[in-house]
């Protein structure tokens, strides 16, 4: 590897696609009813599907597409145990729902069954484990507070490209352009691993002149260490599996609390700036109140909408896949669809999740001025490592094989109708 000279490093920021070459589109379910804010609703919907009188009624509830019908024959999702017989003949219980990232700050649940997902992205399921992190590009960078989201759960089709941190299960083989980590280790005088790089990306990623995500790399070791620490603070706020890590907390004076009980069936959301209060409006005229909620938290945006408003909309009365009409686990008619089946009211778990969301958004808003100031200093760095420097060092261009998923040959996966396929 050729050394990086100071004369070569002041050039264009490196595209994220060059630093983490392998990427995938998000999981695309293709039907609303396979995701929900709670796992119980998904099990009730599955039971209603199997109770449908005949194949035409079941097909209408299922929501057939060109990609999936009741007679589709597809292999098992890697790491999952759902049967592979066509759904026209299925009579087994609902596969255990798994958490997924529905939006940058919205974790929901998904039925992990290849037969009900139009574009399941098996290559992502194959590497999804406790060691994995996914870097998700903002679908609309102009309408998002952060350019990337880093998460430990599989993302759905609500963002841009997904870049797993590791190419193999168990945290093996970083999805990093070959040669980059040794080069940066030499440059900064200390080991640089995949964890440090993803923390830097979380802190420094920005929108490039062509609308893609780019990542400036500093020439200064002190700036690198500062950015990595800033990124680690951001990663502590990342969405992850329930109970997967210690959740962030605010100082006592700014910690949000329920000041008035949340209605059993909330239908609307309002913000009172003067009292820094978030109001959940019940169908019976009652008002739940959470405070304090800073204005910056209420105004946090992702994908062109307010984060709190979007999160609440999926759980409000009448929301598809949420509280619905209060029938709980009762069946749905063909005209209504399975997504109409939801819990009979607001859950205690959702209150806890909402308080945590306010906490995370408060801490993220507090980091934002530091990140903007850091980004401005980084732009003025005369020795930034860019595309010309990485090309001169032999790191770029990216080898074609690095843009493809790795071959995972360590286990069998069930094919259609119970056949076995070696992957």
KEKE-425652 format. One record per atom (N, C-alpha, C, O): y, x, z. Coordinates in steps of 0.1 Angstrom, whole numbers, plus 5000, padded with zeros to 4 digits. Layout:
N
YXZ ...
//
This chain:
423
498850085000 500050005000 501250095000 501450185008 502250064991 503450144990 504350105001 504449985005 505150195007 506050165018 507250085013 507550085001 507850005022 509049925019 510250015022 510450055033 511150035012 512350105014 513450015018 513449895014 514450065026 515549985030 516349935018 516949835018 516350015007 517149974995 516549854988 517249784981 515249834991 514549724983 514549594990 514249494984 514949595003 514649475011 515749365010 515449255015 516949395006 517949285006 517849204993 518549234983 516949104993 516749024981 516348884985 516448844996 515848814975 515548664977 514448644987 513448714988 514648534996 513748505006 512348464999 512348414988 511248495006 509948475001 509548325002 509848265013 508948264992 508548134992 507348125002 506548205003 507348015009 506247985018 504847985011 503848025016 504947934998 503747934990 503148074987 502048084983 504048174988 503548314986 503048374999 502148454999 503548335010 503148385023 501848325027 500948395032 501648195025 500448125029 499948055016 500247935013 499148125008 498848084994 498047964993 498247884983 497047945002 496147825000 496847705006 497247705017 496847594998 497447475003 496747354997 495947364988 496947235003 496247114999 497247005000 498247005008 497046894992 497846774994 497346705007 496246745012 498046615013 497646555026 496446455023 496146415012 495746425034 494746315033 495446185029 496446155035 494846115020 495445995015 494445885016 493445875009 494545795027 493545695029 493445595018 492345555014 494545545012 494545445002 494445305006 494545214998 494345285020 494245145025 494845155040 494545245047 495645045043 496345055056 495345045068 495645105078 494344965067 493544925079 492745035085 492245025096 492645155078 491845265084 492645355093 492045445099 493945325095 494745395105 495345295114 495645185110 495545335127 496145245137 496645335148 496245445150 497545275156 498045355168 497045355179 497345435189 495945285179 494945285189 493545275183 493445215173 492545345189 491245345183 490545205184 489645175176 490845125195 490144995196 490344905185 489444835180 491644905179 491944825168 491044855156 490544775148 490844985154 490045035143 488544985144 487944945134 488044985156 486644945158 486544795156 485544745150 487644715160 487644575158 487744545143 487044445138 488444615135 488544595121 487244625114 486844555105 486544735118 485344765112 484244655115 483544615106 484244595127 483344485130 483644365121 482744295117 484944345119 485344225111 484944245096 484544155090 484944365092 484544395078 483044375077 482644305067 482244415086 480844405085 480344255087 479344215083 481244175094 480944035096 481243945084 480843825084 481944005074 482343925063 481143855056 480043925056 481243735052 480143655047 479243715036 478043715037 479843765026 479143815014 479943935008 480943965013 479343994998 479944114992 481344084987 482244164988 481643964980 482943944975 483943934986 485043994985 483643874997 484543865009 484744005015 485844035019 483644075016 483744215022 484644305013 485444385018 484444285000 485244374991 486744334992 487544424991 487044204993 488444174994 489044225007 490244275007 488344225018 488844275031 488944435030 489944485035 487944495023 487944635022 489144695015 489744795019 489544625004 490644674996 490144774986 490444894987 489344734976 488844824966 489844884957 490844824953 489645014953 490545084944 489745154934 488445144934 490345224925 489645304915 488845414921 487745454916 489345464933 488645574939 487545524949 486545594950 487645404955 486645364964 486345214963 487245134962 485045184962 484645044962 483445034973 483145134979 482944914975 481844904984 480644974980 479745004988 480545004967 479345074962 479545224959 478645284953 480645274963 480945414961 479945504968 479545474980 479445604962 478445694967 479145834969 479445904959 479445874982 480145994984 479446074995 478746015003 479646204996 479046285007 479746255020 480846205021 479146305031 479646295044 480846385045 480946495039 481846345053 482946435056 482446555065 481746535074 482846675062 482446785070 482846765085 483946735088 481846795093 482146785108 482046645113 482146625125 481746545105 481646405109 480246355107 479446415101 479946235114 478646185114 478446055108 477345985109 479446005101 479345865095 478245875084 478045965077 477445765084 476345755073 476945755059 478145745057 476045775050 476545785036 475945675027 476145685015 475345575033 474845465024 476145385020 477045375027 476145335008 477245255003 477645145013 476745085020 478945115014 479345015024 478844875021 478844785030 478444845009 477844715006 476644695014 476244575017 475944795019 474744785027 474944835041 473944835049 476144865045 476344925058 476244825069 476644705067 475644865081 475544775092 475744855105 475444795116 476144975105 476245065116 477645045124 478544995118 477745095136 479045085143 480045165137 479745255129 481345145140 482445225135 482345365139 482045395151 482445455130 482545605134 483645625144 484745555143 483445715153 484445735164 485745785157 485845885151 486845705160 488145745154 488645875159 488345915170 489445945150 489946075153 491446075152 492045995144 492146155160 493646155159 494046225146 493446325142 495146175140 495746235128 497246225130 497846155138 497946305122 499446315121 499846215111 499746245099 500446105115 500945995106 502346025101 502645995090 503146095110 504446135106 504746255115 503946295123 505946325113 506146455120 506046445135 505646535141 506346325141 506146305155 505346185159 505446135170 504546145150 503746015152 502246045150 501746055139 501546045161 500146065161 499445935162 499745855171 498545905153 497745785152 496345815151 495945925154 495545715148 494045725147 493545685134 494145605127 492445755130 491845735116 490345715118 489745775126 489745625109 488345615108 487845735099 488145735087 487145835105 486745955097 485445925088 484445985091 485645845078 484545805070 484945825055 485845765051 484245905048 484545935034 484545815026 485245805015 483745715029 483545595021 484845505021 485045425012 485745525031 486945445032 488245515029 489345465030 488145645025 489345725022 489345755007 488445815002 490445725001 490645754986 490645904983 489945944974 491345974991 491446124989 491346185003 492346205010 490146225007 489846265021 490146415022 490346455034 490246495012 490446645012 489346705021 489646765031 488046705017 487046765025 487246915028 486846965039 488046985020 488347125023 489147145036 489047245042 489947045039 490747045051 489847015063 489947075074 488946915062 488046875073 487146995076 486747015088 486747065066 485847175068 486347285077 485647355084 487747305077 488347405086 489047355098 489647435105 488947225100 489747165111 488847175124 487847125125 489447255133 488747275147 489847305157 491047295154 489447345169 490347365180 491247485177 492347505183 490847575168 491547705165 492547685154 493447765152 492447575147 493247555135 494647505138 494847415147 495647545130 496947485129 497247455114 496847535106 497947345112 498347315098 499947315097 500647255106 500347385087 501847395085 502147295074 501647305063 502947185077 503147075068 504647085063 505547085072 504847095050 506147095045 506846955046 506146855044 508146955048 508846825048 508846765034 509146835025 508446635033 508446575020 509746565014 509946575002 510746535023 512146525018 513046615027 513546575037 513246745023 513946845032 515346805035 515846835045 515946725026 517346685029 517446575040 518446555046 516346505042 516346395052 515546425065 515146335072 515246555067 514446605079 515246705087 515946785082 515046695100 515746795109 515046925108 515647025111 513746925106 512947055105 512347055091 511946955085 512247185086 511647205072 510147205072 509547165062 509547235083 508047235084 507747175098 508447185107 506547115098 505947065110 504647145112 503847155103 504347195124 503147265127 502347175137 502847135147 501047145133 500247055141 498847095142 498347175133 498147055152 496747085154 495846975149 494646985150 496346865144 495546755139 495846735124 496846775118 494846675117 494946655102 496146565099 496246465105 496946615089 498046525085 497646435074 496846465065 498346315074 498146215064 499246225053 500046315054 499246135043 500146145032 501546105036 502046005030 502146165045 503546135049 504446265048 505546255051 503846375043 504646495042 504346565029 503746505020 504746685028 504446765016 503146835017 502246795023 503046955010 501847035010 501447075024 502347095033 500147095026 499547135039 499047275037 498247305028 499347365046 498847505046 498147535059 498747565069 496847535059 496047575071 496347715075 496547805066 496347745087 496647885092 495447975089 495548085087 494247915090 492947985088 492147925076 492147805075 491548015069 490747965057 489247935061 488547865053 488847965073 487447935077 487547885092 488447905099 486447815096 486447765110 486447875120 486047985117 486847845132 486847945143 487948035143 487848145149 489048005136 490148095135 489848225128 490348335131 489048215117 488648335109 489348335096 489548235089 489748455092 490448475079 491748405077 491748295072 492848465082 494148395081 494448365066 494248435057 495148245065 495648205052 496948275049 498048205049 496948405047 498148485046 497848575034 496748625032 498848595026 498748685014 498248825019 498748875028 497148875012 496548995017 497549115017 498349125008 497549185027 498449305029 499749275036 500349375041 500049155038 501349125045 501349155059 502249225064 500349115067 500349145081 500349295084 501049335093 499449375078 499549525080 500949575077 501449665084 501549525066 502849585062 503949545073 504749635076 503949425078 504849385088 504649455101 505549495108 503349485104 503049555116 503649695115 504249745125 503549765104 504149895102 505649885103 506249975109 506149785097 507649775096 508249755110 509249805113 507549665118 508149625131 507649715143 508149695154 506649805140 506249895151 505349825161 505149885172 504749705158 503849645168 502949555160 503349505149 501749515165 500849435157 501449295154 502049235163 501249255141 501649125137 500449045132 499849085123 500148945139 498948865136 499348725130 500548705128 498348645127 498648515121 499448425130 500248345126 499248435143 499948355153 501448395153 502248305154 501748525152 503148555152 503848515139 504948465139 503048515128 503648475115 503948325115 505048285111 503048245120 503248095120 504448065130 505147965127 504548135141 505748115150 507048145142 508048075144 507048255135 508248295127 508548185117 509748155115 507548135110 507748035100 508347915106 509247855101 507847875118 508447755125 509847775128 510647675129 510347895131 511747925135 512647945122 513747905123 512048005112 512948055101 512847985088 513648005079 511847895086 511647825073 512947745069 513547685078 513347755056 514447675052 514247635037 513247675031 515147555032 515047515018 515647615009 516847655011 514947654999 515447754989 516247684978 516347564978 516847774969 517647714959 516947624949 517647544942 515647634948 514847554939 514247434946 513447354941 514647404959 514147294967 512847314973 512347224980 512247434972 511047464979 511347524992 512447564996 510247545000 510447605014 510347755012 509347805006 511247825018 511347975017 511348025032 511747955041 510948155033 510948215047 511548355046 510948445041 512848365051 513448495051 512648585061 512248535072 512448715058 511848805067 512848915071 513448965062 513048945083 514049035087 513649185086 512449215086 514549275084 514249415084 514349475098 513849585100 514949395107 515149445121 514049405130 513849285131 513349495137 512249455146 512649365157 511949275161 513849385163 514349305174 514649165169 514349065176 515149145157 515349015152 513948945149 513848825152 512949015145 511648955143 511148905156 510648795157 511248985167 510748945180 511448825185 510848735191 512748825183 513548705188 513148585180 513048475186 512948595167 512548475159 511148425163 510948305164 510248515166 508848475170 508948405183 508248305185 509748445193 509848375205 510448245204 510048145210 511448235195 512148105192 511048005186 511047885189 510248065177 509247975170 508147935180 507647825179 507848015190 506847985200 507347865208 506647775212 508647865211 509247755218 509147625210 508847515216 509347635197 509147515188 507747475188 507447355188 506747565188 505347535187 504847465199 503947385199 505547485211 505147415223 505347265222 504847185230 506247225212 506547085210 505747025199 505946905196 504747095194 504047055182 503146935186 502646925197 502846845176 501946735178 500546795179 500146895172 499646745188 498346805189 497446695195 497846585198 496146725196 495146625201 495546585215 496046665223 495146465219 495446415233 494746505243 493546535241 495446555253 494946635263 494646785258 494046855265 495046815246 494846945240 495647055246 495247175245 496747025253 497547135258 498547065268 498746945269 499147155277 500047105286 501247055279 501847115271 501746935283 502846865276 504146915282 504246955294 505246925274 506546975278 507146875288 506946755288 508046935296 508746855306 510246895306 510547005303 511046795310 512546825311 512846835326 512146795334 514046905328 514546905342 514746765348 514946675340 514646755361 514646625367 515746535363 515546415361 516946595362 518146505359 518146445345 518846355342 517346505335 517346455322 515946395318 515746365306 515146385328 513746335325 513846185322 514346115331 513246135311 513345985309 512345915318 511245955320 512845795322 511945705330 512145565325 513045525318 511145485328 511245335325 512045275336 511645265348 513245225332 514145165342 513945015343 514344955353 513444955333 513044815333 511744795325 511644865315 510844725330 509444715325 509444685310 510244605305 508544745302 508444725288 507844585286 506844555293 508344505277 507744375274 506344385269 505944485263 505544285272 504144275267 504144275252 503244335246 505044205246 505144205231 506544235226 507244145223 506844365225 508144405220 508244395205 507244425198 509344345200 509544325186 510744395180 510844405168 511644455189 512844525184 513244635192 512744655204 514044725187 514444845194 516044855192 516544835181 516644895203 518144905202 518545025211 517845055221 519645095207 520145205215 521545175221 522345125213 521745195234 523045185240 523545325243 523145385253 524545365235 525045505236 525745525249 525645635255 526545425254 527245445266 526345465278 526745555287 525245405279 524345425290 523145515287 522345545295 523145575275 522045655270 520745585273 519845645279 520645465268 519445385271 518745335258 519445295249 517445335258 516645285247 516145155252 515445145262 516445045244 515944915248 514844865239 514944875227 513844815245 512744755237 512744605240 512644555251 513044525229 513344385230 512044305228 511444305217 511744215238 510544135237 510744005229 511943965228 509743955224 509743825217 510243715226 510743605221 510043725239 510443625249 511843645254 512343575263 512643745248 514043765253 514143875263 515243905267 513043925269 513044025279 513444165273 513344175261 513844255281 514344385276 513744495285 513944495297 512944585279 512544705285 513544815284 514244815273 513744905293 514745005292 514245135296 513545155307 514445235288 514145375291 515445465290 516245445281 515645545300 516845625301 516545745310 515645735319 517245855308 518245875298 517645915285 516645985284 518245875274 517845915260 519145955253 520045875251 519246085250 520446135244 520746085230 519746045223 521946075226 522346035213 521646115202 521146065192 521546245204 520846335195 519446295193 518846315182 518746245203 517346205202 517346075194 516446065185 518145985196 518145855189 518445885174 517945815165 519245985171 519646015157 518646115150 518846145139 517646165157 516646255151 516046185139 515646065140 515946255128 515446195116 514246275110 514246405111 513446205103 512346275095 511946175084 511846055086 511846225072 511546145060 512546035057 512145935051 513746055061 514845955058 515045845068 515845765066 514245845078 514345735088 514445805102 514045915104 514945725112 514945765126 513545785131 512745695129 513345895139 511945925144 511545815154 510445765153 512445775163 512045675173 511845535166 510945465170 512745505157 512545375150 511245365142 510545265142 510945475135 509645475128 508445475137 507545395134 508445545148 507345545157 507145405163 506045355164 508245345167 508245205173 507745105163 506945015166 508245115150 507845015140 506345005138 505944895135 505645105140 504145105138 503445035150 502245015149 504245005161 503544945173 504244815177 503844755187 505244775170 505944655174 505144525170 504244535161 505544415175 504944285171 505144265156 506244275151 504044235150 504144205135 503944325127 503844315114 503844445133 503644575125 502144575120 501244535127 502044615108 500644635102 499944735110 500344845112 498744695115 497944795122 498344815137 497944905143 499244725142 499644735156 499444605163 498444545162 500544565171 500344455179 500044325172 499444235177 500544315160 500244205151 500544065157 501644055163 499643975156 499943835160 499243805174 499243685178 498843905181 498343895194 496843835195 496443805206 496143835184 494743785184 493743895189 492643855191 494244015192 493344115196 492244145187 492544175175 491044135191 489844175182 489344065174 488244075169 490043955173 489543845165 489543885150 490243975146 488743815142 488543855128 489843815120 490643745125 489843875108 490943845099 490443775087 489343805082 491243685081 490843615069 491043715057 491743815059 490443675046 490643765034 492143775030 492543875026 492843665032 494243665028 495043755037 496043815032 494743755050 495543835059 495243985058 496144065059 493944015057 493544155056 493244215070 493644165080 492444325070 492044385082 493144445090 493044445103 494244485084 495344555091 496044455100 496744495109 495844325099 496444225108 495744225121 496344175131 494544285123 493944295136 494544405144 494544525139 494944375156 495544475164 495444435179 494944325182 495944515188 495944485202 496844365205 497744335198 496444295216 497244175219 498544205226 499344115227 498844325229 500144355235 500344505236 499544585233 501544535242 501944675244 501044745254 500644675264 500644865252 499744935261 500445035270 501445085267 499845065282 500345165291 500445295284 501345385286 499345325276 499345455269 500545475259 501045585258 500945365253 502145375244 503345405252 504245475247 503545345264 504645375272 504745525275 505745595274 503545585279 503445725282 503845805270 504545905270 503245765258 503545835246 504945835242 505545935237 505645715244 507045705241 507945795250 508845865245 507645805263 508345895272 508146035268 509046115268 506946075263 506646205259 507446235246 507946345244 507446135237 508246155224 509746185227 510346265221 510246105236 511746125240 511846265246 512846335242 510946315254 511046445259 510946555248 511746645248 510046535239 509846635228 511146635220 511646745216 511646525216 512846515208 514046575215 514946635208 514146555228 515246615236 515146765235 516146835233 513946825237 513846965237 514047025223 514647125221 513546945213 513746995199 515246995195 515747085189 515946885200 517446885197 518147005204 519147055199 517647035216 518247155223 518047285216 518847375217 516947295209 516647415202 517447425189 517647535184 517847315183 518447315170 519647405169 519747475159 520647395178 521747485176 521347635177 521947715169 520447675185 519947815185 519347855172 519447965167 518547755166 517947785154 518947805142 518747885134 519947715143 520947735132 521747865134 522047925124 522047895146 522748025148 521948145144 522348245138 520648135147 519748245143 519548255128 519648365123 519448135122 519348135107 520648195100 520548275091 521748175106 523048235101 523048385102 523448455093 522548435114 522448575116 521448635106 521648745101 520348565104 519348615095 519848625081 519548725073 520648525077 521248535063 522148655061 522248705050 522748705072 523648815071 522948955072 523549055071 521648945074 520849075076 520849145063 520249095053 521449265062 521449335049 520149395045 519949445034 519149395054 517849455051 516649365051 515549395055 516949235048 515849135047 514749175038 515049235027 513549145041 512449175033 512149055024 511848945029 512349065011 512248955002 511148984991 510249064993 511248904981 510148904970 510049044963 509049094960 511249104961 511249234954 510549334963 509849424958 510849334976 510349434985 508749414986 508049514986 508349294987 506849264988 506149304975 505049344975 506849284964 506249324951 506149474950 505149534946 507249544955 507249684954 506149744964 505649854961 505849674975 504849724984 503449684980 502549724987 503249614969 501949574964 501349454971 500249414969 502149384979 501749254985 501749144975 500749064975 502749134968 502849034957 502649104943 502849224942 502149034934 501848884933 500548844941 499748934944 500448724945 499348674952 498048674944 498048624932 496948734949 495648724941 495248584939 495348504948 494748544927 494348404925 493348354935 493448234938 492448434939 491448384949 492048334962 491448254969 493148394966 493848354978 494448214978 494648164988 494548164966 495148024965 494047924965 494347804965 492747964965 491647864965 491047864979 491147964986 490447754983 489747744996 488547844996 487947874986 488347895008 487147985010 485847905009 485847795012 484847975005 483447915005 482947915019 482848025025 482547805024 481947795038 480547755036 480147645032 479647855039 478247835036 477347835048 476147875047 477947805060 477147825072 476547695077 475947695088 476647585070 475947465075 475747365064 476347375053 474747275066 474547165056 475447055058 475847025069 475746985047 476546855048 475746755040 475246775030 475746635046 474946525040 475646475028 476846445028 474846455017 475346405005 475146255004 474746195014 475446184993 475346044992 473945994995 472946054991 473845875002 472545815005 471645905013 470445905011 472145995022 471346075030 470846205024 470146275031 471146235012 470746355006 471546475012 472546445018 471046595012 471646705018 472246795007 471546824997 473446845009 474046934999 474447065007 475047055018 474247175001 474647305007 476047335001 476147344989 477047345010 478447375006 478747515007 479847555004 
//
